[in-house]
Amino acid sequence: MEKLNLLKDNERKIFFHYLIPSICSTLVNSIYILVDTLIIGQGVGAEGISALNIFLPFFVIYNAIGLMFGLGGGILISVEEGMGNKEKSDKYFSASLISVVVVGIIFTLLSNIFLEEICIFLGANDYTIDLVVKYGRCISLFIPSFIATNFLSPIVRNKKSPKLAMMSVLIGAGLNIVLDYIFVFPMNMGMVGAALATVIGSLTTAIVLLTHFIPKKNRITVSLKGISFDMIKRIVSCGISTFLMEVTTGFVIFIFNIQILKYIGDIGIVVFGIISNCAIVGTALFNGVAQASQPIIATNYGAKKDERVRKVLKYAMITTIIIGSVLFAVVFLFTEEVIHVFVKTTDEIMIMGIPAIRLYLSAFCIMNINILLCNYFQSVGREKSSIYISAIRGFVLNIILVLGLPILFGGTSLWIVVPLTEMITFLGIMIYIKKSKIINTEKNVQLKKLSIS
């Protein structure tokens, strides 16, 4: 397999070499959720989609844990390798691995002990509680598998094996699709069958990713020696922006579920279940573009090759804008077909769903840019900027708008919360880039050219 030199080979060639494998890797969780939703919608019904959407925020959190340590460690691994510090790069791998194992064990224990209470907190009611718990019990028992998949994927990609990361996703997702159909339809296992197929797919993906470390040249000795709390703190600092961006997805789903039940009702949850799946797929694609550029930018930033950093950012920006525009065009032009794919439709679902989907997913044209720039700030050592942007975008703005707009304009205004949030965030980032002193420093001169002129 061809090994590219991130510091010397053509920037465009390297970026597109990483792009498809990266997108496939970030799609892994969205594919699992999407397939579950499609199969449950047709095999269990609208109430199954409601139950799945209620559990979704919890699912997103443990995926985010894996990504935080995987991407945080991956960025530092790339930076240190760009500086020629192989030994320190390996120490960051050990620190990130040990950290994610400890956090994963704690989270798994707490999740299984308090599962029913968590489901009720997320919005499960007498109508959905049984289905939510059935799905959630199977998933929660295998939380380490989902955390491992999200942790290993960016690590393996940063270790210059993007094709293996892609193959792991394709194999796991393919198996999930086949088993989902078998378990839900011929075997009539319902929500439990969908959850079990997801678990098996995730385990398979993790096992394939682990094969990267079988060849002697790829082996890393995991040791506590040389690992400090400051290293772990640095890993978390680099990865927490991604964690916040992922958790934002779950948080938005959670708070929307509560407000939709209050102002619109159960049909609104079904419609939002469709929207959530489309949004998760879109976000995965945008994250894929951002993460394809991340190891290249981080490595070249570590080597102080600013012009190469700027070129990679340019290719990533053009790519994510194209993907966002195409996605929105598809959901706008084929809204009815999208609804039919997910659920057995009624007039009520169609009347509510068509305008809701079009309004909400117009955010695809802006969130793609926001996600890329947050990842960029992470990769060039501006973690605090990325964290602030993610926190404001994901929590502050969403809380204000999702609680305030329905009071002023009614329940239908909930569908424009995310587009408004993304627009305000984008304007804030542009003001920050223009006015912040970092655009005058030598290492960040590339920010002057973000307009891709």
Rosetta blueprint (number, residue, H / E / L):
1 M L
2 E L
3 K L
4 L L
5 N L
6 L L
7 L L
8 K L
9 D L
10 N L
11 E H
12 R H
13 K H
14 I H
15 F H
16 F H
17 H H
18 Y H
19 L H
20 I H
21 P H
22 S H
23 I H
24 C H
25 S H
26 T H
27 L H
28 V H
29 N H
30 S H
31 I H
32 Y H
33 I H
34 L H
35 V H
36 D H
37 T H
38 L H
39 I H
40 I H
41 G H
42 Q H
43 G H
44 V L
45 G L
46 A H
47 E H
48 G H
49 I H
50 S H
51 A H
52 L H
53 N H
54 I H
55 F H
56 L H
57 P H
58 F H
59 F H
60 V H
61 I H
62 Y H
63 N H
64 A H
65 I H
66 G H
67 L H
68 M H
69 F H
70 G H
71 L H
72 G H
73 G H
74 G H
75 I H
76 L H
77 I H
78 S H
79 V H
80 E H
81 E H
82 G H
83 M L
84 G L
85 N L
86 K H
87 E H
88 K H
89 S H
90 D H
91 K H
92 Y H
93 F H
94 S H
95 A H
96 S H
97 L H
98 I H
99 S H
100 V H
101 V H
102 V H
103 V H
104 G H
105 I H
106 I H
107 F H
108 T H
109 L H
110 L H
111 S H
112 N H
113 I H
114 F L
115 L H
116 E H
117 E H
118 I H
119 C H
120 I H
121 F H
122 L L
123 G L
124 A L
125 N L
126 D L
127 Y L
128 T L
129 I H
130 D H
131 L H
132 V H
133 V H
134 K H
135 Y H
136 G H
137 R H
138 C H
139 I H
140 S H
141 L L
142 F L
143 I H
144 P H
145 S H
146 F H
147 I H
148 A H
149 T H
150 N H
151 F H
152 L H
153 S H
154 P H
155 I H
156 V H
157 R H
158 N H
159 K L
160 K L
161 S L
162 P H
163 K H
164 L H
165 A H
166 M H
167 M H
168 S H
169 V H
170 L H
171 I H
172 G H
173 A H
174 G H
175 L H
176 N H
177 I H
178 V H
179 L H
180 D H
181 Y H
182 I H
183 F H
184 V H
185 F L
186 P L
187 M L
188 N L
189 M L
190 G H
191 M H
192 V H
193 G H
194 A H
195 A H
196 L H
197 A H
198 T H
199 V H
200 I H
201 G H
202 S H
203 L H
204 T H
205 T H
206 A H
207 I H
208 V H
209 L H
210 L H
211 T H
212 H H
213 F H
214 I L
215 P L
216 K H
217 K H
218 N H
219 R L
220 I L
221 T L
222 V L
223 S L
224 L L
225 K L
226 G L
227 I L
228 S L
229 F H
230 D H
231 M H
232 I H
233 K H
234 R H
235 I H
236 V H
237 S H
238 C H
239 G H
240 I H
241 S H
242 T H
243 F H
244 L H
245 M H
246 E H
247 V H
248 T H
249 T H
250 G H
251 F H
252 V H
253 I H
254 F H
255 I H
256 F H
257 N H
258 I H
259 Q H
260 I H
261 L H
262 K H
263 Y H
264 I L
265 G L
266 D H
267 I H
268 G H
269 I H
270 V H
271 V H
272 F H
273 G H
274 I H
275 I H
276 S H
277 N H
278 C H
279 A H
280 I H
281 V H
282 G H
283 T H
284 A H
285 L H
286 F H
287 N H
288 G H
289 V H
290 A H
291 Q H
292 A H
293 S H
294 Q H
295 P H
296 I H
297 I H
298 A H
299 T H
300 N H
301 Y H
302 G H
303 A L
304 K L
305 K L
306 D H
307 E H
308 R H
309 V H
310 R H
311 K H
312 V H
313 L H
314 K H
315 Y H
316 A H
317 M H
318 I H
319 T H
320 T H
321 I H
322 I H
323 I H
324 G H
325 S H
326 V H
327 L H
328 F H
329 A H
330 V H
331 V H
332 F H
333 L H
334 F L
335 T H
336 E H
337 E H
338 V H
339 I H
340 H H
341 V H
342 F H
343 V L
344 K L
345 T L
346 T L
347 D H
348 E H
349 I H
350 M H
351 I H
352 M H
353 G H
354 I H
355 P H
356 A H
357 I H
358 R H
359 L H
360 Y H
361 L H
362 S H
363 A H
364 F H
365 C H
366 I H
367 M H
368 N H
369 I H
370 N H
371 I H
372 L H
373 L H
374 C H
375 N H
376 Y H
377 F H
378 Q H
379 S H
380 V L
381 G L
382 R L
383 E H
384 K H
385 S H
386 S H
387 I H
388 Y H
389 I H
390 S H
391 A H
392 I H
393 R H
394 G H
395 F H
396 V H
397 L H
398 N H
399 I H
400 I H
401 L H
402 V H
403 L H
404 G H
405 L H
406 P H
407 I H
408 L H
409 F H
410 G L
411 G H
412 T H
413 S H
414 L H
415 W H
416 I H
417 V H
418 V H
419 P H
420 L H
421 T H
422 E H
423 M H
424 I H
425 T H
426 F H
427 L H
428 G H
429 I H
430 M H
431 I H
432 Y H
433 I H
434 K H
435 K H
436 S L
437 K H
438 I H
439 I H
440 N H
441 T L
442 E H
443 K H
444 N H
445 V H
446 Q H
447 L H
448 K H
449 K H
450 L L
451 S L
452 I L
453 S L
